């Protein structure tokens, strides 16, 4: 369920924005709010809760705080290391990426016909008609084959998968997932990150209504498109 908006230290939030833009405007607003949130959370006092990027963005707008960074150009966005993935960009197989939960990293193929070649990959949260998933994306937009563990009908289970397989820092994954869902749905959900991965996932499911088991239109509502059922994967062995 959506909760009350996060209470923030307005003065510190503006200072965090200014520090994030210390060298000038950033390439896009997503990068601004990620940096602002990191700076704010490192300095906020015990009187205020730490925030996620969607709370930084929404409160800055509500409080009419100022920043130099402008929205990026429309069209196919450029994905930079550390940035969350843009909603609405389909892979070759049609499954859409919700968010990148790790940065791009170089990996070298050790077996098969592609042995010795290096690819940039990152872990992403994806969605199809029936479930959410976590997969490795390559720079060319295809997916690298995974061991088959990374699918779940809801975030309660998906976050446990991310934790149990040590895919990435769960807190980082939660921050990027929540930011993207807030941008797409227009809903701000306050997440209690002191809870277990499963309970945090349950808050995401209830707050954004993104459990496939309870809402058969999750894909259509989030990606504004009809769902597809397959995803193409790369065949190299590594």
N, C-alpha and C positions, 0 to 999 in steps of 0.2 A: 504494500500500500504506500502511496506517496505520502510523505510527511511534511512537516513545516519546513520552510526555507531555513538554511543554515545561517546562524548569527555570525557575522564577521566583524573584525576590527577594520573599519573603513579606512582609517588613516594608514594602517599597515598595508592594506590591500593596494592603495594607491602608490605607496612607497615601493611595493613589490613590483608593480607594473613599471614604474619608472626605472627600477634596477634592471628588470628584464630587458628594457629597451635602452639600456645605458649606452650602447653603441649605435643606436638608431632603430628605426622600424624593423620588425622581423618579417620574414617572407610571407607569413600568413597568421591568421588569428589562432589557429590550433596550436602553433608553436608558442605564441604569446601566452596562452592560458596554461600550457604545460609548464613553461618556465616560471610564470608568475606564481602558480600553485606551489612549486618546489621552494621558491624563495620565501613565500608567505609561511608555509608549514615549518620551515627551519627557524623562524623568528617569532611565531605567534606565542603569546603567553598562555598560561594554564586557564585563564578566564574565558578563552574562546576555543572551540573545537578546531581540529585540523580540517581542511576542506579538500574536496576533489575538484578537478578542473571545471566541471560544469557549474559548481557553486561559485568559483571565482568569476567565470564568465557572466553568470546571471546576476550576481551581486554588483559587479562593476557596471552593468547596464542599469540596474535598478537605482544605484547610487549616483549615476551620471559621472562616473570616474573617467578620466581622460587617458587616451593612449594614442600613439602615432601609427601603429600597425593597422593596415586596412585589410579587408577581406580579399582573399586571393581571387584571381580571375576564374570565371566559370569555364566549364569544359573539363577535360581530363586533367586532374591535378598532378603535379609532380610529387612523388613520394620521396621524402628525404629521410636519411637514417634517424631513427628515434621518433618519427612522426607517426600518428595513428593513421590507419588506412582510410581512404575516402569511401563512404557508403555509396553504393550504386555503381561501382565499377565491377563488372562481371569478369570472372576468369574465362578461359577458353571453354571450359565445360559448362559455364552458366551459373555455377554457385557463386554467391556474392560474399565478399569480405566485409565483415563488420569493423574489425579493428586489428591492427598489428599489435601484438603484445610483447614482442621483443624487437630490438634493433636489427638492421641488416648485418649479417656477418659472413665472412668468406669461409666456405667449406670445400674440402678437396675430395673428389670421388676416388675411392681406393680400389674398387673392383668393377668389372664389366667394361664395355666398350668406351665408356667415358672416363676410365681410370686416369688420374693425373690432372684432369681438368678441374678448375675452380669455379664455383658458382656462389653468388650472393644469395643467402636465404634468410628468412625470418619466420617466426611462428605467428600465425594469424588465427583469429576466430572467424569461422565461416558459417553460413546458414544455407540450408536447402529446404525442400518442402516439409520434411519430417523432423529435422533436428538441427541443433547447433553442433559445431565440430571445431577441433583445433588441429591445424595442419601446417606443414612447412610450405611457404610460398617461395618460388624462385623469381628472380628479377624479370624474366620474360613473361610472367603472369601465370605460368603453369604451377602445378603442385608437385612436390616430391613425394614419393610413396612413403606412407607411415606404417606403423605396425598394426593399425586397425583399432587402436584403443580409443581414439579421439573423437567419439561421437556421443551425444547425449541429448535428450529431449528438453532439458532445462539447464539453467546455469548452476543450480544446486549441485548437480552431478558433474557438470563440466569443470567447475572450479576445483572439485576434488580430484579430477583427472589431472588438471594442470599441476596441482600440489603433489599428488602421489608420484607422478612421473618427472617431477623436478624440471618442468619445461621452462619455467621462468619464475621470478618473484611474483607471488600471488597478488601482493599489494599493487604492483605496477600494472598487472593485468586488469585488476578491478578498476583502477583509476582510468585506464584507457577505454575499457568497455563502458563504464558508466558515463564518461564524457561523451562518447559517440552516441549512446542511446538517448542521452539528454538532448543532444543536438537534433536528433532525428524525430523524437517524439514531442519535444517541447515540455517534457515533464522533468522536474528536479526531484530526485530521490536521495534522501540522506542515508548514507550507508554507515552502519556501525562496524568499523573494521577491527574491533576487538574480538569479534566472534570468529567461529571456525569458518573455513573455506565454504563448507556446505551451507552454513547459516547465512553467510554473506551472499552466496548465490541465490538462496531463497528470497532474500530482500530484493535482489535484482529482478527475479521472476515475478514477484508480487507487485513491486513498484512500477515496473515498465510493462507488465503483462506480456512477458516473452517466453512463457513455458509452452512448448508445443503441445503438451498433453492437455492443456486447458484452453488453448486458443489456436484453432486450425488456420488462422489467417496471419500468423506471426510474420512469415516471409513477405507476404503482400503488403502488410501494414508498415514494416520497417523499410523495405526496399522499393516500395511503390511499383511493384511489378509482379507478374504471375510467377509462381515458383517453378523451378526445374528439379529434376530428380537425380541427375548424374553429375559427376565431376571428373574431369580428365586429369590423369596424373602422369608424371614423368616416369620413364621406364628404367632409368639408370639405377644401378645397385651401388650403395655406398655404406 
